[in-house]
Amino acid sequence: MTKLLALTIGIACGIVPLHGHAASPSPVVKSEFVFQHAPFPSAHASSIVETADGLLATWFGGTRERNPDVGIWISRELKGKWQPPVEVANGVQPPSGDGRAERFPCWNPVLFQPTAGPLMLFYKVGPSPSKWRGLVKTSNDNGATWSDAIKLPAGMLGPIKDKPIELSNGDVLCPSSTEDHGWRVHFERFRKLDGPWTSTGPLNGAEVSLIQPTVLKLGGDKLLALARSKQTRIFQAASSDLGKTWSSFEMTSLPNPSSGIDAVTLADGRHLLVYNHTVKGRTPLNLAVSAHGEKWQAALVLESEPGEYSYPAIIQTRDRMVHISYTWKRQLIKHVVVDPGRLEAQDFVDGAWPPSVARAARHAGGN
């Protein structure tokens, strides 16, 4: 790690609540890096989950994205302290006829803990997103050890970036997408990991490019999906039958610079969305809130300085705290804890982030 990076890590985080009054407690409970030293220079695409032992984070790390040395890494949080990163999967292939073993890069790990059954770690292996395949590993000890890689059923990729959701009927719904014939969203479903899987098939055509959906629960059998696009906006679609069928995807007013997003439905019924509120670049990184999934309001600026802050993951833990992990300048994975009870929502101003927040962000500085 360079001296400049070490110095940068030590500077104040610059996370800016919506209203920066001294009398108002900040919604940010903690802001930290999952690791500061690692045997790889580049890290990206994190996922986070709560286990009986504490938090568990994963990401892909290596020389750089697409390089064959990129593997899947994890870190366990034990007694409030993140443990050193450990590589738990790589893309080494079985030896071919000439005895040589080829290696492909790994991509986009996703953690999921169902109500019953082992912890799951989904990931992809392949030379590119258009040619990757889906695999999964399981753990019966909260991520301390992992099974061998299990290939998903033919044609299935699993959750492509964002976490699955467990439905009221016991099914697990995986938000997924493909990039081999353009960017297309679909949803996969299973009840038991080794049981039958089904898929909706593509839900958008060539006229709009969508990948990496995330899913919110609106109550009853109603779901809302939000997706990344190449059209400078986040798109959404709704389902009234627990994700078996979906409406057409429609453009929202929220900007998207063709970068990953994630969302979560809170225990109190509100919804949170983490995304880059811009049409170009991957800063700032923002948190928006919605009461019903229809209207979004500004809530928190996570990052505002130059650099890449991207591919967020968001969950709510049993203590009702919200945990967000994300890529920090392609070098580190950052972890932020937010108290959702302290969030103050404010309307956007002609689609832009409220000026008061922008002023606060500039004044606060940052990483």
Secondary structure as GFF3:
##gff-version 3
##sequence-region A 1 367
A	DSSP	alpha_helix	3	10	.	.	.	ID=ss1
A	DSSP	beta_strand	16	17	.	.	.	ID=ss2
A	DSSP	beta_strand	28	33	.	.	.	ID=ss3
A	DSSP	beta_strand	42	51	.	.	.	ID=ss4
A	DSSP	beta_strand	54	62	.	.	.	ID=ss5
A	DSSP	beta_strand	71	78	.	.	.	ID=ss6
A	DSSP	beta_strand	81	82	.	.	.	ID=ss7
A	DSSP	beta_strand	86	89	.	.	.	ID=ss8
A	DSSP	beta_strand	106	112	.	.	.	ID=ss9
A	DSSP	beta_strand	119	125	.	.	.	ID=ss10
A	DSSP	beta_strand	133	139	.	.	.	ID=ss11
A	DSSP	beta_strand	150	151	.	.	.	ID=ss12
A	DSSP	beta_strand	165	166	.	.	.	ID=ss13
A	DSSP	beta_strand	172	178	.	.	.	ID=ss14
A	DSSP	beta_strand	184	190	.	.	.	ID=ss15
A	DSSP	beta_strand	197	199	.	.	.	ID=ss16
A	DSSP	beta_strand	210	219	.	.	.	ID=ss17
A	DSSP	beta_strand	222	229	.	.	.	ID=ss18
A	DSSP	beta_strand	233	239	.	.	.	ID=ss19
A	DSSP	beta_strand	250	255	.	.	.	ID=ss20
A	DSSP	beta_strand	262	265	.	.	.	ID=ss21
A	DSSP	beta_strand	271	275	.	.	.	ID=ss22
A	DSSP	beta_strand	285	290	.	.	.	ID=ss23
A	DSSP	beta_strand	297	303	.	.	.	ID=ss24
A	DSSP	beta_strand	309	316	.	.	.	ID=ss25
A	DSSP	beta_strand	322	328	.	.	.	ID=ss26
A	DSSP	beta_strand	332	338	.	.	.	ID=ss27
A	DSSP	three_ten_helix	340	342	.	.	.	ID=ss28
A	DSSP	alpha_helix	355	364	.	.	.	ID=ss29
###
